[in-house]
Structures are given as structure tokens and as C-alpha cells.
Amino acid sequence: MRYTKSFALSIVLASPAFGHHSDAGLDMESVVTFDGTVTEFAWRNPHVYTTVETTNERGESVEWALQMGSALVMGRRGWSRDALEVGDRVTVHAHPSVDGRPYGILDSIEKEGGITLSTAPSPPEATAVASTLAGIWLADGSQLASYPGGYDGFFTANLVLTEAGRAARDEYDPMSADNPESTCVGRPTPGMIVSSGLYPLEIRIGEDEEIIEIRTEYWDERRTVYMDGRSHPPTEERFDSGFSIGSWEDDTLVVDVRNFSDHRSPYQIGVPSGGQKRVVERYRLLEDGTRISLEFTVEDPEYLAEPMSATWELIYSPHLQLSTFDCDPEATRRFLPE
């Protein structure tokens, strides 16, 4: 059987769309290619997995565990729970683990008969028109395209760290139980924004406009934005998704999020966040009604030496429906070495 390692620029450029537990433990600049037989196909969240039995250069039988995006993401890319079956003969293209074990991120897989299943996304099209911010919105993913590693690469390039932030990052092992994802703990805002090319974001505005709900499939996060003039709670009251209060500045919804619980790696690169973290989000419907501009600024003087700001554009996507993420405890731990 073939078992080769090659450098492939076109495959690397498609990789940022994943947003999995971390690229830090994976060689995202190379691709292994091998033939084998499917021994498992698990359709779960936060990751779909397949295992493929092959033969290495020494003639030994090896079983590779291959990670993909969530079932929700893969379903939007044309996959289904019966896309692969045990016994299928396949050719695999994957980014391997840096520690040498047979584990990787699947790029594409070819079945006998010429059927190719790719993990690459299809950008959404701006066709529907909204009159308010209310609705379902999906980024086209282009914001992450220039960052190798996607979610990881974006924050690596844009966060300026304090000494404490650098120390925590350097001590972090993303392929260990230190990774919050190993226990189905998601990543609070701006995680839902940066991942909105994979997981749609929905805005619901109450009839009296005193409450706005922002929710996403991404780890089933739901945030209530209080528009009734209240202040943030005392600093000792802390919440996994923070506490959101909002107001209108002309046509822009401004959301101020504080009172975050401690999190070991909200940016997926080992930089923590804590009680001093603050995120300000600004939502504005663009003139043609097909997109919103979503600007966010993150402050956390304990770990960030200066604020970080970015702007995302999201496309109005009323044809989509939000599904339950429903993280599977077994699936979320499969990246851990045994």
C-alpha cells in the first residue's frame, strides 16, 4: 500500500476552516497519503471520526484515527452518517500528529469507484435581505483564510501577551487533558464570532426590545443581552459566557460582556482568560441588508498586554436552522494520547 508524506499548499490553505481542538499538536504543513480499509465511522460532535487500517513502510498493520469537523459542519459539506461504511476501501489524505502516532486531521478521502469526499467548505452566498439584525447569520470564512491553522492562527497573530499570558501559553499542552475541550467545555465570546464561518449565529430581538438573545450551535452557547439599563453584577459573580448588557448607538447594537469565569484556553492556544476579561461587540446591518458588520474588542490586562480588535462580516442566511451541538464526552476526548 502507498504511504507517503508530501507538502501540499492547496491543502494547507483549506485547513483553517476546521476550528478543532488545536492545530498545535498537528503538522498542518504536510499531508500523509495512504490506502486502507475503514474500520469505524463515528458521526458525533464535536468531531466526526473515522479509523482506517493500513500497512506502514515496515509491512506492519496500523490503524489511523482521523478527525473531522463536527457532525453539524460535515453535514453542511455534503457528508452524512452513512458517507463511509466499515469495509470501504479508501485513499486518505490527512495532516498527521507531530508526535508520530497514527492520528491526524482528514483533508479528503477517496472511495473505490472515484468518489471523493472533501472537508473543504463552500462559501455562503449573499442572496436574502434582512431589515433588522434579527435572524441567522453565517460568515464566509474568508477572515480566517490568511491564517494557517485557522482559529489558532488568528489569535496567535493578533494577541499581544503579557508575561503571564506568554508563560501560560508556553506551559500549555493542547493534546492533553489540560485542554478544556477534552471535557466538553466550549470557548466563550469572541469564540462564537470567530467560528461563525462554521456555526451560524442567531440574533433574536424581544418584542419589547429589553432582551436580545444571541445564540450559536458552537458548544450550544446562548447569551442573554439585557437592554433595560441594568449594570453588570459585582465582579465576584462570574459566568461561563460572561454577563452581557447592551444599548443602541444609532443603528449599531453595542454589547458589553464582562464577569467571565476562568477559562484555560478560550483562544485555543493556551492563553487563559479570567475575571478581568471584557469583550465589546458592535453589530450593524450593512446598507444592502445582506450582511452585518460585527466588530469586537477583547481586553484582559492579566493576560493581554493590549486590547485586540477585529471585524467580521456575516451573511444573512435565513435558509439555515440551528441544531443542537450536544458534545459527546467520548468523541471529544479522542485526540488525547492513550
Secondary structure, 3 states (H helix, E strand, C coil): CCEEEECCHHHHHHHHHCCCCCCCCECCCCEEEEEEEEEEEECCCCCCEEEEEEECCCCCEEEEEEECCCHHHHHHCCCCCCCCCCCCEEEEEEEEECCCCCEEEEEEEEECCCEEEECCCCCCCCCCCCCCCCEEEEECCHHHCCCCCCHHHHHHHHCCECHHHHHHHHHCCCCCCCCHHHHCCCCCCCHHHHCCCCCCEEEEECCCCCEEEEEECHHHCEEEEECCCCCCCCCCCCECCCEEEEEEECCEEEEEEECECCECCCCCCCCCECCCCEEEEEEEECCCCCEEEEEEEEECCCCECCCEEEEEEEEECCCCCCCCCCCCHHHHCCCCCC
